[in-house]
Amino acid sequence: EDGGLLCVTCTDMAALGGSHPETCFGRYSSMPIPRAGYLQEMALRILLYSLATTAAKYGRSIKPILSVGMNFYVRVFCEVYDSKAAVRDLSISTGLVYQSKQCASFVCQTSGILNGNRFQPGVAPSSMVCEETGGNFKVGGPIWMGPLHDTAVVQTALDRLESSGEGVFPDRTKLATTDRLRGLLTSCVEELSDAPLYYNLPQMAQSLKLATPTLIQCKAALVNAGYKVSGYHKEPQAVKTTAPNSVVWDVLRAHSKKAPPAKIVPGSVAEKILSKEPSITVDFTVPDSLKKSKENSVARFPMNPERNWGPKKAATGKRKADELSRQPRES
């Protein structure tokens, strides 16, 4: 119904995660980018794109309330509205991803842009080659470019989770998953809503043959350069930021001067990127806004509950119950 809640879970991560891009395109009308560092988030955005475009065919729109990657699946909670105006605006909430074939640089471009009161087609990157390496782009998507969460609703969920039984909410502090839910919802509240996709810091450092800088150092440098930054709830080493590709690489270029790589092969991706001087002054001083007190610390990425935890091998053989049913009964 209008204003109702739609909850969708997808377990076909081999398709959404890029292992079978042809299957993903057939099911969701969107192309993932195999081996991209942001595949976890792209899977969510592909699903939301599929829901948004399906709803639009019936004059309806979706509003994501909470969109998460959990364990080995993705799950989204969306409000659905009868809104032709929102359908009209769909092109500025969906778009394509241009991924460099040689490095982690990427550009997100909405399908449409709003010029005054008129909608116009989106514009591809000004240069159709990667500015860092000169490599060509791969094209992924379309994907959902809008927010993944309604932070006000997620914050309310956090407040209810901390309820001790007073008022209208029951005591939720005894839930077995309380700590895990607290970490997940806290991460979702902190995520940037205006930065589609994220950078994978170890992947970028590895491409430059560098030791990976600490996550707090990287975030501090971006904040000190005047950009917003956050993590991502599914990937501990993710960096979501409003900074352009060049600034993110500048942070690693500055880091390379403090901890240079052992050997750079001429003509390699590392040589192309590190041969450039940083275009900004990189300051790794951690600002107070990034310092978290121990009293407010939250385990955002708890350990797995047991060793070798994960999807198990499919059951084989006959069920124990069938075997027992064939045994003679005692008198």
C-alpha positions in Angstrom: 0.0 0.0 0.0 1.0 3.7 -0.3 3.4 4.3 2.6 3.9 0.5 3.2 7.2 -1.2 3.9 8.8 -3.6 1.5 11.5 -5.9 2.9 13.7 -7.8 0.4 16.5 -10.3 1.0 18.8 -11.5 -1.8 21.2 -14.5 -1.3 22.4 -14.7 -4.9 25.7 -12.9 -4.1 27.6 -14.8 -6.8 25.5 -12.7 -9.3 25.3 -9.5 -7.4 28.9 -9.7 -6.3 30.2 -9.8 -9.9 31.2 -13.5 -10.2 28.5 -14.0 -12.8 27.8 -10.5 -14.3 25.7 -11.9 -17.2 23.4 -13.5 -14.6 23.2 -10.2 -12.6 22.3 -8.3 -15.8 19.6 -10.8 -16.7 18.0 -10.7 -13.2 18.5 -7.0 -12.2 19.2 -5.2 -15.5 22.4 -3.9 -14.1 26.1 -4.8 -14.8 28.4 -5.3 -11.8 32.1 -4.7 -12.1 34.1 -7.8 -11.2 36.9 -7.4 -8.7 36.0 -3.8 -8.0 36.9 -2.8 -4.4 33.3 -1.5 -3.7 31.4 -4.7 -4.8 29.7 -5.0 -1.4 28.0 -1.7 -1.7 27.4 -2.0 -5.4 25.4 -5.2 -4.8 23.0 -3.2 -2.6 22.7 -0.4 -5.1 22.0 -2.8 -7.9 19.1 -4.3 -5.9 17.7 -0.9 -5.1 17.9 0.2 -8.7 15.9 -2.9 -9.7 13.3 -2.1 -7.1 13.1 1.6 -8.0 12.7 1.0 -11.7 10.1 -1.8 -11.2 8.1 0.5 -8.9 8.4 3.4 -11.4 6.6 1.3 -14.1 3.5 1.5 -11.8 3.8 5.1 -11.0 5.4 4.4 -7.6 8.7 5.2 -5.8 10.8 3.7 -3.1 12.5 5.3 -0.1 15.3 3.2 1.4 15.1 3.0 5.2 17.9 0.6 5.8 20.1 -1.2 3.3 22.7 -3.6 4.6 25.1 -6.4 3.6 25.0 -9.1 6.3 26.8 -12.4 6.6 26.4 -13.7 3.0 23.4 -11.8 1.7 22.0 -8.3 1.3 18.8 -7.0 2.8 16.9 -3.8 2.2 13.9 -2.1 3.9 12.1 0.4 1.7 9.0 2.5 2.0 6.8 2.5 -1.1 4.8 5.5 -2.2 2.3 6.4 -5.0 4.2 9.4 -6.4 4.4 10.3 -10.1 6.6 13.3 -9.1 9.2 10.9 -7.5 9.1 8.8 -10.7 9.9 11.8 -12.7 12.9 12.4 -10.5 14.2 8.8 -10.8 16.9 9.7 -13.4 18.8 11.8 -10.9 18.8 9.0 -8.3 20.2 6.3 -10.7 23.2 6.3 -12.9 26.3 4.6 -14.2 29.8 3.8 -12.8 32.9 4.4 -14.8 35.7 2.3 -13.4 39.3 2.7 -14.5 40.7 -0.6 -15.9 44.2 0.1 -14.4 43.5 1.5 -10.9 40.9 2.0 -8.3 39.7 5.4 -9.6 36.0 5.5 -10.5 33.4 8.2 -11.5 29.7 8.0 -10.7 27.3 9.8 -13.1 23.6 10.1 -12.7 21.4 9.2 -15.7 19.9 12.6 -15.7 20.7 16.1 -14.4 18.2 18.8 -13.3 18.9 22.1 -15.0 16.4 24.5 -13.5 13.1 22.8 -14.0 14.2 20.8 -17.0 15.7 17.3 -17.0 18.7 16.6 -19.3 20.8 13.5 -19.9 23.7 13.0 -17.7 27.2 13.8 -18.9 30.0 11.2 -19.1 33.4 12.0 -17.5 35.1 14.9 -19.2 38.0 12.7 -20.1 37.2 9.2 -21.3 40.4 7.9 -19.9 41.6 7.7 -16.3 43.4 10.8 -15.3 45.8 8.9 -13.1 46.9 6.1 -15.4 45.6 7.0 -18.9 43.7 3.6 -18.9 40.2 3.2 -20.4 37.0 2.9 -18.3 34.8 -0.1 -17.7 31.1 0.8 -17.5 29.0 -0.7 -14.7 25.4 -0.3 -13.6 22.9 1.4 -13.7 22.8 1.5 -9.9 20.8 3.4 -7.3 22.7 6.7 -6.5 20.5 8.0 -3.7 20.9 7.4 0.1 21.0 3.8 1.4 19.4 4.7 4.8 17.0 7.0 6.5 19.3 8.1 9.3 16.5 9.4 11.5 14.7 6.0 11.4 18.0 4.1 12.0 18.8 6.4 15.0 15.3 5.6 16.4 16.1 1.9 16.1 19.3 2.5 18.0 17.5 4.3 20.7 15.0 1.5 21.0 17.8 -1.0 21.1 19.2 0.8 24.2 15.7 0.7 25.9 15.8 -0.9 29.3 12.1 -1.6 29.4 10.8 1.8 30.4 8.0 3.4 28.5 6.4 1.8 25.4 9.4 -0.3 24.4 10.2 -3.6 25.9 13.7 -4.4 27.4 15.9 -5.2 24.4 19.2 -5.3 26.2 18.9 -9.1 26.7 18.8 -9.8 23.0 21.6 -12.2 22.0 22.4 -10.0 18.9 22.3 -6.6 20.8 26.0 -5.9 20.4 26.0 -6.9 16.8 23.0 -4.8 16.0 24.4 -1.8 17.8 27.6 -1.9 15.7 25.7 -2.4 12.5 23.2 0.4 13.0 25.9 2.8 14.4 27.9 2.2 11.2 24.8 2.9 9.0 24.1 6.1 10.9 27.6 7.4 10.3 27.8 6.6 6.6 27.8 9.4 4.1 24.6 9.7 2.1 26.1 11.7 -0.7 29.1 9.5 -1.6 28.0 6.5 -3.7 30.5 3.6 -3.4 33.8 3.5 -1.4 37.5 3.1 -1.8 39.2 -0.1 -0.5 42.3 1.2 1.2 44.4 -2.0 1.2 43.6 -2.6 -2.4 44.8 0.9 -3.4 48.0 0.6 -1.3 48.7 -2.8 -2.8 48.5 -1.5 -6.3 51.2 1.0 -5.4 53.4 -1.6 -3.6 52.9 0.4 -0.4 52.4 -0.6 3.2 48.8 0.2 3.9 48.4 3.4 6.0 46.2 3.3 9.0 42.5 4.0 8.3 42.5 6.9 10.8 45.4 8.5 9.1 43.7 8.3 5.7 40.5 9.7 7.0 42.3 12.5 8.9 44.1 13.6 5.7 40.8 13.8 3.8 39.0 15.7 6.6 41.9 18.2 6.9 41.7 18.7 3.1 38.1 19.9 3.6 36.2 16.8 2.5 33.7 14.6 4.3 34.6 11.0 5.1 33.1 7.9 6.7 33.4 4.1 6.7 31.0 1.5 5.3 29.1 -1.0 7.5 30.2 -4.2 5.6 33.9 -3.4 4.9 36.3 -2.5 7.8 38.9 -0.9 5.5 36.4 1.1 3.4 36.7 4.8 2.9 33.6 6.7 1.7 34.4 10.3 0.8 33.3 13.3 -1.2 36.9 13.9 -2.3 37.7 13.2 -6.0 40.0 10.4 -7.1 43.0 12.7 -7.4 42.8 13.8 -3.7 42.5 10.2 -2.5 45.6 9.2 -4.5 47.4 12.4 -3.2 47.0 11.0 0.3 48.7 7.8 -0.7 51.4 9.7 -2.7 52.1 11.7 0.5 52.2 8.4 2.5 54.7 7.0 0.0 57.2 9.7 0.8 57.1 8.6 4.5 57.2 4.9 3.7 58.4 4.5 0.1 57.9 1.2 -1.8 60.8 -1.2 -2.1 60.8 -1.3 -5.9 58.8 0.3 -8.7 58.6 -1.3 -12.1 59.0 1.3 -14.9 55.7 1.8 -16.8 53.7 0.1 -14.1 50.5 1.5 -12.5 52.5 2.3 -9.3 55.1 4.3 -11.3 52.4 6.3 -13.2 50.6 7.3 -10.0 53.5 7.9 -7.7 55.5 9.9 -10.3 53.0 12.8 -9.8 53.4 15.2 -7.0 50.4 15.7 -4.6 48.2 18.6 -5.7 47.2 19.4 -2.1 49.0 19.7 1.2 48.4 16.5 3.0 48.1 16.7 6.8 47.8 13.4 8.7 47.1 15.1 12.0 44.0 13.4 13.5 41.3 16.1 14.2 39.1 15.9 17.3 36.1 15.0 15.2 37.7 11.6 14.4 38.8 10.8 17.9 36.4 8.4 19.6 36.4 8.1 23.4 36.5 4.7 24.9 33.2 5.3 26.6 31.4 5.7 23.3 33.3 3.0 21.4 31.2 0.4 19.5 32.3 -2.9 18.1 31.3 -2.1 14.4 32.8 -5.3 13.1 32.5 -8.1 15.7 34.4 -11.4 15.3 32.7 -14.4 13.7 31.0 -16.6 16.3 33.2 -19.6 15.6 36.1 -20.8 13.5 35.5 -21.5 9.8 32.2 -19.8 10.2 30.3 -19.4 6.9 28.0 -21.2 4.5 28.3 -24.9 4.9 28.5 -27.6 2.3 25.1 -28.7 1.0 23.7 -31.6 2.9 24.2 -35.0 1.3 23.0 -38.6 1.9 19.8 -39.6 3.7 18.2 -37.8 6.5 18.6 -39.3 10.0 14.9 -39.2 10.5 14.4 -41.4 7.5 16.9 -43.9 8.8 15.2 -44.0 12.2 11.8 -44.5 10.6 13.1 -47.7 9.0 14.4 -49.2 12.2 12.1 -51.7 13.9 10.2 -50.3 16.9 10.8 -51.7 20.3 7.7 -53.4 21.8 
